[in-house]
Structures are given as structure tokens and as C-alpha cells.
Amino acid sequence: MHFHIITLFPKAFDSYLSESILKRAIEDKKIKVSFYNPRDFVKNKWKRVDRPPYGGGPGLVIEALPVVKAIESVLKLIAKSYKLKATKIIFLSPRGKQFTNDYAKKTAKKYKNIILVCGRYEGIDARVKKVFKVDEISIGPFILTGGELPAMMIMDVMARQVPGVLGNLESIEERRISSSEVYTRPEVFKHRGKLYRVPKILLSGHRAKIDEWKKKRRC
């Protein structure tokens, strides 16, 4: 799976992608991540891509054309190796459809190229959504300063669906009986005079009863 990130701040992804599972997935060529900065698609010497909004209001809006050209550059690259039908464009917005594991699973299964469009400031000129067919997606009922964090979250969730990224498919919680409560050694520890124990059912070896316990505590 190849993630193509449209962002004004590509370096914001450095620390997350250089650690742990996603780092290994990139090194093992299970996933690939590429960045495209709208500033590279403007001709003014200041590389400015933001302007005041029509109709008034605070803040600045990212111009449509630099974003359109950035997406078109991605589509041209993809067309050399893949059918464009294998591409999904996700426009990150607090007003979008709620992102879920189910959406991630279906999208990862169907598409090899995921284009994530990250907004900033007051957002991106809405005409971008008229030029391309996009899924407008939100990660939750709140507003962030930009789309970079949501893009990282979506990458993480979708990358987990790619065979080999987690090493063991049973590590994907939605494919097994999982619980929001997990325990490991030691069986008992003492803290400030109080003993904390692992639930007895998890030590019983009774698989059916353990699965039933987990079902009641699912995420």
C-alpha cells in the first residue's frame, strides 16, 4: 500500500514514521509513504499558498490550485504503474464522515494507493472537492490545527490491515476476540500496601470462559 500525503508540513510526520511498527513496515516494503507539498506547485517567490477567505472571517484559506496540482502530480505517478481505479482520495475535514475500523478495512482491501489531503489554517478551498471525487473524512467530533495528525492515525489504522505489517494477522484486534483489559506478568504485585491481581479467569486455561470474559470487555 502506498500512502501519498498532501501537506504543507511533511516534516511533522518524521518522528512517527521513524519508530516502531510503521518504520519496520516501510523498511520491509509493506507500505510506502510519499509527500507532496502544495508550496512546490506555486510560482510566486514566497511560495505562498494561503489567502484571506471570501465573505470575510478570521484566518487564511489554502488556495485550491496548488492542492489540485499536487493531487494531479500524484495521479500521474500512479497511472504509470496502477489503474487509477486503485486510488482513493481522502479529504480530511472535521465536517466529514466518521472514520472507523470498518472503513479502513474496506478501503485497504480495495485500494493500493491512498491520497490523504491535509488542511491547515481555516481549511482548503472547497473547490478541490469539486475537481476530484473524494471521501471527506473526520477522525472525531473535534477540530485540530491541521490534518497531519488525522493522516497519521488513518495511515496507522490502514497499514495494520496490510498482510505482514503486524507479523501475525491475529494481532489485528477486529479479527479476534479482544478486550480493553489486558494483563501480563507478574500475576500479583503490591503497590502502597495493596495487592493487584490478574483476574482468575485468565489463569484458568478455560478458553470458552476466557473468550466470554473478553467479549464482555470488548473495546
C-alpha positions as CSV (number, residue, x, y, z in Angstrom):
1,M,0.0,0.0,0.0
2,H,1.3,3.4,-0.9
3,F,0.2,6.5,1.1
4,H,0.5,9.8,-0.7
5,I,0.3,12.8,1.7
6,I,-0.6,16.3,0.5
7,T,0.7,18.6,3.3
8,L,2.4,21.9,3.9
9,F,4.3,20.3,6.8
10,P,5.8,17.0,5.7
11,K,8.4,17.0,8.5
12,A,5.6,16.7,11.0
13,F,5.5,13.0,10.1
14,D,9.2,12.3,10.7
15,S,9.2,11.1,14.3
16,Y,6.1,8.9,13.9
17,L,7.2,7.2,10.8
18,S,10.8,6.6,12.1
19,E,9.7,4.5,15.0
20,S,8.3,1.0,15.8
21,I,5.8,-0.8,13.5
22,L,5.4,1.7,10.7
23,K,9.2,2.2,10.4
24,R,9.6,-1.6,10.0
25,A,6.7,-1.8,7.6
26,I,8.4,0.9,5.4
27,E,11.8,-0.8,5.6
28,D,10.2,-4.2,4.7
29,K,8.4,-2.5,1.8
30,K,4.9,-3.5,3.1
31,I,3.9,0.2,2.8
32,K,5.3,3.3,1.2
33,V,4.8,6.9,2.2
34,S,5.4,9.9,-0.1
35,F,4.9,13.6,0.5
36,Y,3.7,16.4,-1.8
37,N,3.9,20.0,-0.7
38,P,1.4,22.4,-2.3
39,R,4.1,25.1,-2.0
40,D,6.1,23.3,-4.7
41,F,3.3,24.0,-7.1
42,V,3.2,27.8,-7.0
43,K,5.3,30.2,-8.9
44,N,5.4,33.2,-6.5
45,K,8.9,33.6,-4.9
46,W,7.4,33.5,-1.4
47,K,5.8,30.1,-2.0
48,R,2.6,31.5,-0.6
49,V,-0.5,29.3,-0.8
50,D,-2.8,30.9,1.7
51,R,-5.2,33.8,1.2
52,P,-8.0,35.5,3.2
53,P,-11.4,33.9,2.8
54,Y,-14.1,35.4,0.5
55,G,-17.1,36.5,2.6
56,G,-14.8,37.6,5.4
57,G,-13.8,35.9,8.6
58,P,-10.6,35.2,10.5
59,G,-7.7,33.2,9.4
60,L,-6.5,32.1,6.0
61,V,-7.6,29.6,3.4
62,I,-5.3,27.3,1.4
63,E,-5.8,28.0,-2.3
64,A,-7.4,25.3,-4.5
65,L,-4.9,25.3,-7.4
66,P,-1.7,24.3,-5.6
67,V,-3.6,21.4,-4.0
68,V,-5.2,20.4,-7.3
69,K,-1.8,20.4,-9.0
70,A,-0.3,18.4,-6.1
71,I,-3.0,15.8,-6.4
72,E,-2.7,15.7,-10.2
73,S,1.0,15.1,-9.9
74,V,0.3,12.0,-7.6
75,L,-2.3,10.7,-10.1
76,K,0.1,11.0,-13.0
77,L,2.7,9.0,-11.0
78,I,0.2,6.3,-10.1
79,A,-1.1,6.0,-13.6
80,K,2.4,4.8,-14.7
81,S,2.1,1.7,-12.6
82,Y,-1.5,1.2,-11.5
83,K,-5.0,1.7,-12.7
84,L,-6.4,4.9,-11.2
85,K,-9.4,2.8,-10.0
86,A,-7.0,1.5,-7.4
87,T,-6.7,5.0,-5.9
88,K,-8.7,6.6,-3.1
89,I,-8.6,10.3,-2.3
90,I,-9.4,11.2,1.3
91,F,-10.0,14.8,2.1
92,L,-9.5,15.3,5.9
93,S,-12.2,17.6,7.4
94,P,-13.9,18.0,10.8
95,R,-17.2,18.0,8.9
96,G,-16.5,14.7,7.1
97,K,-17.8,11.2,7.7
98,Q,-16.6,9.5,10.8
99,F,-13.5,7.3,10.2
100,T,-13.9,3.8,11.5
101,N,-12.1,0.4,11.5
102,D,-14.7,-0.9,9.1
103,Y,-14.0,2.0,6.6
104,A,-10.2,1.3,7.0
105,K,-10.6,-2.4,6.3
106,K,-12.8,-1.9,3.2
107,T,-10.6,0.8,1.8
108,A,-7.3,-1.1,2.4
109,K,-8.8,-4.2,0.8
110,K,-9.9,-2.3,-2.4
111,Y,-7.2,0.4,-2.9
112,K,-3.5,0.2,-3.3
113,N,-2.9,4.0,-3.3
114,I,-4.3,6.3,-0.7
115,I,-4.1,10.0,-1.1
116,L,-4.5,11.9,2.1
117,V,-5.2,15.7,1.8
118,C,-4.2,17.6,4.9
119,G,-5.8,21.0,5.5
120,R,-4.4,23.9,7.7
121,Y,-5.5,27.2,8.9
122,E,-9.2,27.8,8.1
123,G,-9.1,24.8,5.6
124,I,-8.7,24.3,1.9
125,D,-10.7,26.0,-0.8
126,A,-13.8,23.8,-1.2
127,R,-13.4,23.7,-5.0
128,V,-10.8,20.9,-4.6
129,K,-13.7,18.6,-3.7
130,K,-15.4,19.5,-6.9
131,V,-12.4,18.8,-9.1
132,F,-11.9,15.3,-7.7
133,K,-14.1,12.6,-6.3
134,V,-13.1,12.4,-2.7
135,D,-14.2,10.9,0.6
136,E,-14.5,13.6,3.1
137,I,-13.4,12.0,6.4
138,S,-13.2,13.1,10.0
139,I,-11.4,11.3,12.9
140,G,-13.8,12.7,15.5
141,P,-16.1,15.4,16.8
142,F,-13.3,17.9,17.4
143,I,-11.1,20.4,15.5
144,L,-7.4,20.2,15.2
145,T,-4.9,22.8,13.9
146,G,-4.2,20.7,10.8
147,G,-4.8,17.4,9.0
148,E,-1.4,15.9,9.8
149,L,-2.4,14.1,13.0
150,P,-5.6,12.6,11.4
151,A,-3.5,11.5,8.4
152,M,-1.1,9.7,10.8
153,M,-4.0,8.0,12.5
154,I,-5.6,6.9,9.3
155,M,-2.2,5.6,8.0
156,D,-1.7,3.6,11.2
157,V,-5.1,2.0,11.1
158,M,-5.0,1.1,7.4
159,A,-1.4,-0.1,7.5
160,R,-2.4,-2.6,10.1
161,Q,-4.7,-4.2,7.5
162,V,-1.8,-4.9,5.2
163,P,-0.5,-8.5,5.4
164,G,2.8,-8.7,7.1
165,V,2.8,-5.3,8.8
166,L,1.9,-6.7,12.2
167,G,3.7,-10.0,11.5
168,N,0.7,-12.0,12.7
169,L,-2.8,-11.4,11.4
170,E,-4.1,-12.5,14.8
171,S,-2.7,-9.2,16.1
172,I,-5.5,-7.3,14.4
173,E,-8.0,-6.9,17.2
174,E,-11.0,-6.8,15.0
175,R,-10.2,-10.2,13.6
176,R,-10.2,-11.9,17.0
177,I,-11.9,-11.8,20.4
178,S,-10.2,-8.9,22.2
179,S,-10.7,-6.9,25.3
180,S,-10.0,-3.4,26.5
181,E,-8.5,-5.0,29.6
182,V,-5.2,-6.9,29.2
183,Y,-2.8,-8.3,31.8
184,T,0.7,-9.8,31.9
185,R,3.3,-10.9,34.5
186,P,3.6,-10.8,37.4
187,E,0.4,-12.5,38.5
188,V,0.3,-10.3,41.6
189,F,2.0,-7.1,42.5
190,K,1.9,-4.9,45.6
191,H,1.6,-1.1,45.5
192,R,1.3,1.1,48.6
193,G,0.2,-1.8,50.7
194,K,-2.5,-3.1,48.3
195,L,-2.3,-6.3,46.2
196,Y,-3.3,-6.1,42.5
197,R,-4.1,-9.5,40.9
198,V,-4.7,-10.8,37.4
199,P,-8.4,-11.9,37.1
200,K,-8.6,-15.6,37.9
201,I,-10.5,-16.5,34.7
202,L,-7.4,-15.5,32.7
203,L,-5.3,-18.0,34.6
204,S,-7.9,-20.8,34.3
205,G,-6.9,-22.1,30.9
206,H,-10.7,-22.4,30.1
207,R,-10.8,-21.0,26.6
208,A,-14.5,-20.7,26.2
209,K,-14.9,-18.9,29.5
210,I,-11.9,-16.6,28.8
211,D,-13.4,-15.7,25.4
212,E,-16.8,-14.9,27.1
213,W,-15.0,-12.7,29.6
214,K,-13.2,-10.8,26.8
215,K,-16.5,-10.3,24.8
216,K,-18.0,-8.5,27.8
217,R,-15.0,-6.2,27.9
218,R,-14.5,-5.5,24.2
219,C,-13.2,-2.1,23.0
